[in-house]
């Protein structure tokens, strides 16, 4: 086992994250995670993936990837050779695109002439049609305009507008009343905490989540049927919002709670478990509508 592998493994065990959980967080196959801890990079697809996997591993266990790459540069293979190959491949692709571009340039004058001919024909046709239909269209338009004007000034139209305004006002009053009733009730209550898993009950007419990252952390949101709304790494300053009012149960998995601020219906969430004691947390949210 290399010094880098030893340090990564110790950080993982300190945060009580198993290899299976780390595989779920990073989406890196378990055998590659074991290879990183043992320093066995030969099983990896290439040097680029070695460096990418090490970076994701470090972020998931709360280590600074830049510091890791600097401190263990002698152990981590360089991806410079692969970058050169990629550059050569991109040059060849640009050459092929250039050949296709030249062919289109050769055809462009012919296409332009055809477009001009078609455009002139369309303009002439429209000009002839306009003169033939001018007299027929004037009378219906004037009649229609008069009818619309009369309709707007009729007593029935005024009564309909007044009724719509009244209904709109009633809806606004009902909405404000419901919002006031909801605001007086507790927003969320912690029902159970076990290990790194907690259950929160939210009493409200809606369920809106907002997650903002202050660093880099794995974040996942899914419902009780396993449907995923988001799954990925939140970067520094990145925010994700979700309207989950149609769900009765929602689950969150947060790889590093120290770097993620969560709001429920606009109210900041105080994690049921102190993030300093349990960084990786799973939270179940149960929506209870009043």
C-alpha positions in Angstrom: 0.0 0.0 0.0 1.4 3.4 -1.0 1.5 6.4 1.4 -1.2 8.1 -0.7 -3.5 5.0 -0.5 -2.9 4.8 3.2 -3.9 8.4 3.8 -7.0 8.1 1.6 -8.1 4.9 3.4 -7.6 6.4 6.9 -9.7 9.5 5.9 -12.5 7.2 4.6 -12.4 5.0 7.8 -12.4 8.2 10.0 -15.6 9.3 8.3 -17.1 5.8 8.7 -17.7 5.4 4.9 -17.5 1.9 3.6 -16.2 1.1 0.1 -19.7 0.3 -1.1 -21.0 3.7 0.1 -18.0 5.4 -1.4 -18.7 3.6 -4.7 -22.3 5.0 -4.5 -21.1 8.5 -3.8 -18.4 8.7 -6.4 -19.8 6.3 -9.0 -16.4 4.8 -9.3 -16.2 1.0 -9.4 -15.3 -0.6 -6.2 -12.3 -2.5 -7.7 -10.8 0.9 -8.8 -11.3 2.3 -5.3 -9.4 -0.7 -3.9 -6.7 -0.2 -6.6 -6.2 3.5 -5.5 -5.9 2.4 -1.8 -3.4 -0.3 -2.7 -1.5 1.9 -5.3 -2.3 -0.6 -8.1 -2.9 1.8 -11.0 -2.3 -0.8 -13.7 -6.0 -1.9 -13.6 -7.2 1.7 -14.4 -8.3 2.7 -18.0 -5.4 5.2 -18.2 -3.4 7.9 -16.3 -6.2 10.5 -16.9 -8.7 8.3 -15.1 -6.2 7.6 -12.3 -5.9 11.3 -11.5 -9.7 11.9 -11.9 -10.5 8.9 -9.6 -8.1 10.1 -6.9 -9.6 13.7 -7.1 -13.2 12.3 -6.6 -12.0 10.0 -3.8 -10.3 12.9 -2.0 -13.3 15.2 -2.3 -15.7 12.5 -1.0 -13.7 11.9 2.2 -13.1 15.7 2.8 -9.5 16.1 1.6 -8.2 18.9 -0.6 -7.4 17.4 -4.0 -4.8 20.1 -4.9 -3.0 19.4 -1.6 -3.0 15.7 -2.3 -1.7 16.1 -5.9 1.1 18.4 -4.6 2.1 16.2 -1.7 2.0 12.9 -3.5 3.1 14.0 -6.9 5.9 11.3 -6.9 3.2 8.6 -6.6 0.5 9.8 -9.0 1.2 9.1 -12.7 1.2 12.1 -15.1 -1.4 12.5 -17.8 0.8 14.6 -20.0 1.4 11.9 -22.6 -2.4 11.3 -22.9 -3.0 15.0 -23.3 -0.5 15.1 -26.3 -2.4 12.2 -27.9 -5.7 14.1 -27.4 -4.2 17.2 -29.0 -3.1 15.2 -32.1 -6.5 13.7 -32.4 -8.2 17.1 -32.2 -5.8 18.4 -35.0 -6.8 15.5 -37.3 -10.5 16.2 -36.5 -10.1 19.9 -37.4 -8.4 18.9 -40.7 -11.4 16.7 -41.7 -13.8 19.5 -40.8 -11.8 21.9 -42.9 -12.2 19.7 -46.0 -16.0 19.5 -45.4 -16.0 23.3 -45.0 -14.3 23.8 -48.4 -16.9 21.7 -50.1 -19.7 23.8 -48.7 -17.9 27.0 -49.8 -17.8 25.7 -53.4 -21.6 25.1 -53.3 -22.5 28.4 -51.6 -22.6 30.6 -54.8 -25.0 28.2 -56.5 -27.3 28.0 -53.4 -27.2 31.8 -53.1 -28.4 32.3 -56.7 -31.2 29.8 -56.3 -32.3 31.5 -53.1 -32.4 34.9 -54.9 -34.5 33.6 -57.7 -37.0 32.0 -55.3 -37.2 35.2 -53.3 -38.0 37.4 -56.3 -40.7 34.9 -57.4 -42.3 35.0 -54.0 -42.3 38.8 -53.8 -44.0 39.1 -57.2 -46.7 36.6 -56.3 -47.4 38.4 -53.0 -47.6 41.7 -54.9 -50.2 40.4 -57.3 -52.3 38.7 -54.5 -52.3 41.9 -52.5 -53.9 44.0 -55.3 -56.5 41.4 -56.0 -57.6 41.0 -52.4 -57.4 44.6 -51.2 -61.0 45.6 -51.8 -62.4 42.3 -50.4 -60.4 42.5 -47.1 -61.2 46.2 -46.2 -65.0 45.7 -45.5 -64.7 42.6 -43.2 -61.9 44.2 -41.2 -63.9 47.4 -40.6 -67.0 45.4 -39.7 -65.0 43.2 -37.3 -63.4 46.2 -35.7 -66.8 47.8 -35.2 -68.2 44.7 -33.6 -65.2 44.4 -31.2 -65.6 48.0 -30.2 -69.3 47.6 -29.5 -68.6 44.4 -27.5 -66.1 46.2 -25.3 -68.5 49.0 -24.5 -71.6 46.8 -23.9 -73.1 46.4 -20.4 -72.6 42.6 -20.5 -68.9 43.0 -21.1 -68.6 45.5 -18.2 -70.5 43.1 -15.9 -68.3 40.2 -16.9 -65.1 42.2 -16.2 -66.5 43.2 -12.8 -67.3 39.5 -11.9 -63.7 38.5 -13.0 -62.2 41.2 -10.8 -64.4 40.0 -7.8 -63.3 36.3 -8.3 -59.7 37.3 -8.5 -59.9 39.3 -5.3 -61.6 36.4 -3.5 -58.8 34.0 -4.7 -56.1 36.4 -3.4 -57.8 36.6 0.0 -58.1 32.8 0.2 -54.4 32.4 -0.8 -53.2 35.0 1.8 -55.3 33.3 4.5 -53.8 29.9 3.7 -50.3 31.3 3.7 -50.9 32.9 7.1 -52.2 29.6 8.6 -49.2 27.7 7.2 -46.7 30.3 8.5 -48.1 29.8 12.0 -47.3 26.1 12.1 -43.9 24.5 12.7 -42.0 24.1 9.4 -40.2 20.9 10.3 -39.7 18.5 13.2 -36.9 15.9 13.7 -38.7 12.6 14.3 -35.8 10.1 14.5 -32.0 10.0 14.4 -30.1 6.8 14.1 -26.4 6.5 13.1 -25.9 8.9 10.2 -29.6 8.7 9.2 -32.4 11.1 10.3 -36.1 11.5 9.6 -37.7 15.0 9.5 -41.5 15.7 9.3 -42.5 18.9 7.4 -46.0 20.3 8.1 -46.8 22.5 5.1 -48.8 22.8 1.9 -45.7 22.6 -0.1 -42.2 21.2 -0.1 -39.4 23.2 -1.7 -35.7 22.4 -1.2 -32.7 24.5 -1.9 -29.1 23.3 -1.6 -26.1 25.7 -1.9 -22.5 24.4 -1.8 -19.7 26.2 0.0 -17.1 23.8 -1.2 -17.4 20.5 -3.1 -19.8 17.7 -1.9 -21.8 14.8 -3.3 -25.5 15.6 -3.2 -28.4 13.3 -4.1 -32.3 13.8 -4.0 -34.8 11.0 -4.7 -38.3 10.0 -3.8 -39.6 6.9 -2.0 -40.0 5.1 -5.3 -36.3 5.5 -6.1 -36.9 8.3 -8.8 -33.8 10.6 -8.8 -34.3 14.3 -9.0 -30.5 15.1 -8.8 -27.3 13.2 -8.4 -23.9 14.7 -8.6 -21.1 16.8 -7.0 -22.1 20.3 -6.0 -19.3 22.8 -6.6 -18.4 25.9 -4.6 -21.2 28.5 -5.0 -23.5 26.1 -6.9 -27.2 26.1 -6.0 -29.9 23.5 -6.8 -33.6 24.1 -6.2 -36.4 21.5 -6.2 -40.2 21.8 -6.0 -41.3 18.5 -4.4 -44.8 19.4 -3.3 -46.2 16.4 -5.1 -44.1 13.9 -3.1 -45.0 12.4 0.3 -41.4 11.2 1.0 -38.1 12.6 -0.2 -34.6 11.4 0.6 -31.3 13.4 0.6 -27.8 12.0 0.7 -25.1 14.6 1.5 -21.4 13.5 1.2 -20.0 16.5 3.1 -22.6 18.4 5.2 -20.0 21.0 6.3 -20.0 22.3 2.7 -23.7 22.3 2.0 -26.4 24.7 3.2 -30.0 23.3 2.9 -33.2 25.3 3.1 -36.7 23.7 3.4 -39.5 26.1 2.3 -37.1 29.0 2.5 -36.0 28.2 6.1 -32.4 27.1 6.8 -32.1 23.5 7.9 -30.2 22.7 11.1 -28.8 19.3 10.5 -30.2 16.8 13.0 -26.7 15.5 13.5 -23.8 17.9 14.2 -21.8 17.9 10.9 -18.6 18.0 12.9 -19.5 14.6 14.4 -21.1 13.0 11.2 -20.1 14.6 7.9 -21.9 12.1 5.6 -25.6 12.1 6.4 -28.8 10.6 5.0 -32.0 12.6 5.6 -35.6 11.4 5.0 -38.2 14.2 4.7 -41.9 13.3 5.2 -44.4 15.9 3.9 -47.5 16.2 6.1 -50.0 18.6 4.6 -52.3 20.4 7.1 
